[in-house]
Amino acid sequence: MISSRPGTTDLTETLLAGKGISLDAQTDNGWSALFFAVDKGDVASAELLLRAGADPHLNDTNGLTVLDVAIANGHTAVYQLLRKHIQRAVIEGKVLDSSLCAQTPDTMPVELVQTPEVMLQRQEVKHLVKKSREKAEKALNRFDPKWPVLMRAIAGERTEAVSPLLQTVMNIDRQNENGESALIMAVIKNNTKVVSLLVKAGASLDIQDKYGYSALMWAKNEEIVSLLLQAGANTDLQNKWGDSLLMMAAREGKTAIVSNLVKAGAALDLQNERGESVLMMAVSWWWDNPFIFPLLLKAGANTDLQNEARPIV
């Protein structure tokens, strides 16, 4: 199994150079290295894996594909990359004639109608996005019965149960086997109401999971980011690979979140394990979002930092 996470492109390259490595080896939940790269928006690692022959058509145990994961997480750049590689329709591991995709739904084999490959080739992008989000939401609603009761309520979207539980739970910061706290779970579920309840109840804002992600680093929308920032969440925590939220937001083209973090005083010159700064990421993804680089430059980001390869300018 290859571990593919943000900031680990060099590791991915090293592993790809090895012999006898299965690019499509899957974990117990059916995730291959490509799933992990896509989940975290790591375009560089995803592209390396795809070029080396990683299969983008695999399903995990919940029936999700890497395309579903990219759509559910809002990783636009990864989604566009995957679209270039998903060119065939597969049923039970057998590649079917792509001409089938030109048929109408009433003449096409029923197994093919709802596959991502067919929906992409038929330009049914809106329908694909809707189906992917529905599948991802269903998968997210599954939880481990061994988790703390508060976390189970949040994962199961039992919002009405959270307030009563907060009156009785002794430790609202208990973590599961992944290091996730109730607050992190609420942020992952994108549940602003529960995040607000937990913050008011005194939940620790800066707990990090086993990969080094805090609640703020998991935030997907501006409202939750603002709520956590106002509560005093640390803007400069770095994950296991040295990425800060500012770096991740810049890489994913989230201008509003970058702007909010800059206004909150987030450190502009942190570097990850590869020596990359947020300004370097903004330059690398200029084609995807040209507005972040000048924003960071105006805020005073250091242009003289160097990564493993070269200076910014």
N, C-alpha and C positions, 0 to 999 in steps of 0.2 A: 504493500500500500504506500503510495507516495503522498506525503503531506504537502498540500499546496495551499498556501495562505498568503495574504498581502505581504509584500516585501520579501518573498522567498523565491523570486525568479531565478536567482543564482543557484539555489538549492535544487530547484526543478530541473535546471539545465544539467547539473551534476548527475542527478538521478537518471535523467533521460539518456545520459552517456553510458550508463551501466548496462550489464548484460543480464538477460533473464528476468527483466522487470515487466510485469504486466501493467500496462497503463490503465486497464479497465478493472483491476482488482477492486472489489467492493467491500465496504464495512458491513456490519450486521444490519444496518438500516438501508443498505443498498447504495451508499454513496461512494463514488470513485473519486480520484484526485480532481477530476474536472468539476465535479459537483462542488467540492470545497473551494476551488478557485472562483467559480461562478458565484457561489453564495456570498463571498466577500468582495465581489467586484474587481478581482485581480485579473485585469485584461491581459497583462503580459504573460502570466503563468498559463492562463486559459489558452492563449494563442500558441504558446510553445507546445502544450499538450495536444491540441488539435492538429498542429502541423506534424507532430510525431505519430499521429494515428489514433488518438484517444477517441472513443465512440461517443458522439453527442446524442445518441438515440436511446441510451440506457434509461431504465426506469428504476426508481428506488422502491422501497417496500410500501410506500404510500401511493405509488403510481406516478410520482412526479418525474419530469425530465429536467435536464439542466436549463432548458428554455423556460419551463415553468418557474424555476427558482430565480432566474434572471428577471423575469417579469414581476414576480411577487416582491422582489427586493428593489425594484425600480432601477436596476443597473442597465441604463440605456446603452452604454458603450459595449458591454458584454453581450447584450441582446443583439445588437447589430453584427457583432462578430459571429455569434452562433448562427444567425440567419444565412451567412455565407457558407456555412458548413453543413447545414441541414438541407440536403438536396434530394433525399431519397425516402421512400416510405418503407417501413419495416413491419411485418407481422410475424410474430413468433420467431424472430431472428432471421427471417428470409427477406432478402431485398426484392421488392416488387418492381415491375416495369413502371418507370416514372410517367409513361403515357397515360396510365390509369388516372393520374391526377387531373388530366384534362377532361375527364368524364363528368357528367352531372351527378349530383348526389343520389338521384334515383336509379342511376345505372351503375354506380360505383359500388364495390363490395362494402357492406355495412361496416366492416372492421376499419376501413380506411377513412371514412367520412370525417371522424373527429380527431385524426392524428395531426400533430403539429406540422409534419411535413406537407400534408395535403392542404391544410389551412393556409400555410405560408405560400405555397405555389399557386393557390387560387386567390391570393391576396385578401384572404378573410382575416386580416390582422386584428380588427376590433373583436371579432368572435374568439380568436385565439387568446387574446389578452384576458377576456372575460372568463373563459374556461380555465386558463392557467391560474388566475386568482382564486377562482372557486376551489380548484383542486388544492392549492396551497393553503387556503383557509381551513379546509377540511382536515388537512394533515396537521396543521398547527393546533387544532382543537384536541388532538390526542395528547395525553400526558401520562407520566409514570405514576402509578398509584402509591409509590413510596415517597413521593414528594410531600413536603409540609402542606397541611390542609389549606393554608392561605394561598400558597402557590398553585395548588390544584384548582382552587376557585378561580384564580386569575387566568390560568391556562385554559380552563373550560368556559371562560367568558361568563362566569356567574357573578356579574358586577354587583348585583343586589346582595350577595353574601359577604362582600368584602368589608363593609362598614361594621356589621355585627362581629365579624371575626377579629377586626382590629381592636375591639373592646375586650377580647378574651385571650388573644395570642400573646404569649409572654415575650417572644423574640421575633419581631417582624423581619429581621435581617438574616434568618436562617437560609443557608444556601443548599442547593441540590448538588448532585454529583458533577455537574458541569460548572459549579461555582456561581450559578445564577441565583440572585436574591429575588424576593417578590417584586421589588422595584424594577429590576432588570427584566423580569418576565412581563410586567405590565407595559414596559417600553417596547419590548419585542412584539407584544400583541397590539401595539399602537393604541392603547386604551388611555386616552388623556384623562378621563374622569378618575380612573383607578390610580394613575400616576399622581394626580393631585391629592387624592385621599392619603396615599402612602407618604407623600412629602409632608403633609400637614400632621401626620401621625408620628413624624420624626424618623422615617426610614433613612438609613445611611445612604448618602448620595454617591459615594465614591468607591463602593465595593466593586471589585473587578472579578470577572469570571476566570476560568482556567486559561483562557486565551488572552487575558488582559483587557477585556472590554468592560467598560463601566456602563451604567444606565445611559449616560449622556452620549457615549460612543455608539450605542445601539439605536439612538433616536432617529426616526425616519421623517418626522415632520417638524415644521417650524414652531408650532404651538408647544409641543413637548420640549423641544430644545429651549425655548424661551422660559418655560415653566421651571426647568431644571437649573438654568442659568440664574434666574431670579432667586432660586432657593440656595444658591451658592455652590453648585456643582463645580468641581475642578475641571477647567478647560484644557489642562495640559497633561493629563494622564496619557500614557503611551501603552499600546498593547504589546503583546509578546514579541512582535517584530519591529517595535519602535514607532509605529504609526500613531499619530494623535488624531482626534476627531477633525481638526482643521485640515490635516493632510487628506483624510478620507473624503471629506466633503469637497475639497478642491478636485480630487481625482474623479469624483462622481459628478462634477459640474453643478453642485448645489450652491448657487450664488447666494441665496438668501441666508442659508445657514453659515456660510463663510463670512458674510457681512455681520451677522449677529455675533459670531465668535470673535471677530476682530474688534467690534464695539465693546465686547465684554473683557477685552484685554488678553485674549489667548496669545501664547508665545508664538511668534512668527518664524523663529529660526531653529526650532527643534529639528533634529535629523533622525531618521530611522536607522536600522541596522545596516542598510546599504548606503548610508550617508545622504539620502534624499531629504530635501526640505520641502515645505509646502510650495515654495516658489518654483522649485524644479518640477513638481507635479503639475502646477498650473501651466508651465511652459510645455510640458509633454502632452497635455490634453487641451492645448490651445484650440485645436481644430474642433473639439467637442463643445468648448465654452470659452470664448475669447474675452469674457468680462472679468474673470477671476484674477488673472495675472495683473492687470492695471490696478485693481482694487488692493491687492497685496503690496504692490510696489508703492502705491500712495500711502499705505499704512506704515511703510518703513521696513519691509522685509529685506534682509541682507542679500545682496546680489553677488557677494564674494565667496559664499560657501561653496565647497566642492564635495561631490559624491565620490564614489569609487572610480568613476571614469573621467569626469571633466567638470569645470566650473559652470555656473549657470549661464554666464555671458562671456 
